[in-house]
């Protein structure tokens, strides 16, 4: 494989995670937000950043199991919604957000 082909595959798989969590590919995000620099992960909430890290691990396992990309997307979407719900309602998450806000004010 060429470096270009490897890059395309990597971006394609990264978009599986983007769609599972954010509902948009990187390209769709850029088209909808031309004024923003970077990518949608740069604008993610604390909760979304926690979930994307978890989804990356799950994604690797699903690839190793030989699951087709469309099925991985469906599975990861279910996981993302469940995790987001749990994390948002977590007391620990609320404490982390309070600490983060205090540090940002300094």
N, C-alpha and C positions, 0 to 999 in steps of 0.2 A: 504494500500500500504506500501511496505517496503521502507526504506531509499534508497536502491539501485534502486528500481523501480522509485521512485520520481527523483532521480539523472539522470536516463536514460531519462526520459521524459523531464526534464529541459534541458539537453544537446541536445536532439533532437530538441526542440523548439529553442534553441539558434542557432543551425545550420541552421534553416530556415532563421534567420536574417543574418547569415554569408553568406549563398548562395545568398540571395537577394541583398546584398551589394557588397560582394567580389567575388562571383562566386565560392567559395570553402567552403567545410565543414572544421571544425577545424582539423580533421584527415588528410584531403587532404593537407591543409596548412602545417602541420607538416611533411608530407611525401615529399612535394616539397621543404621544407626549413629546413632540419635536423639540420643546424647550428644555427638556430635562437631559442632563449629562449622565452618562453611565447607563446602567441597566436597571430593570425593575427590582432586582435584589438589593441594589443600593438604596432603594426607597422603602424596603420592607420594614415591618414592625418588628419589635423584639420577638413576639410570638412567631411570626413568619420565619424569622432567621433560625429560631430553634427548630421549627418544623422542617425547613429545607435541609438542615443538617441530618435530621433523622430520615427524611425521604431519600437522601443520597445513599445512605447505608442500605435501606430497604431496596432501592433500585438496583444496586449491585447484586444483591441476593437474587432478585427476580431475573436479572439477566443471566446469572450463573445457572439458574434453574431452567433456562431455555424458554422463558415466557415471551410470547410475541409482544411487540411494542404496544399495540393497541390494548392488549390485556393488561400490560404493565401500567399504562396510563389510567385505565379504569380502577385498578387496584390501588395505585398511589393516590388517586383522587379521593377514594373512600378513606384511606389512612389519613390524608391531609385534613379532611373535614372533621374526622373523629378527634385527631390530635389538637386541632385548632380549638374545638369546643372544650376539650379538657384543659388545655393550657390557659385559655382565656378565663375560665372559671376558677383556676387554681389560686390559692392564697399566696403561694410561693411566687408566682408570676407577678402578682400585684405588689409584693414586697420588692422584687427586682426592679419593677418599673418606678417605684417611688425612689429607690436608691439612685437609679439612672437619672431621673429628673433632677434630683438634688445635685449630682455631679455635673450635669450639663449647665446648671445655673452658675456654677463657680467660675 
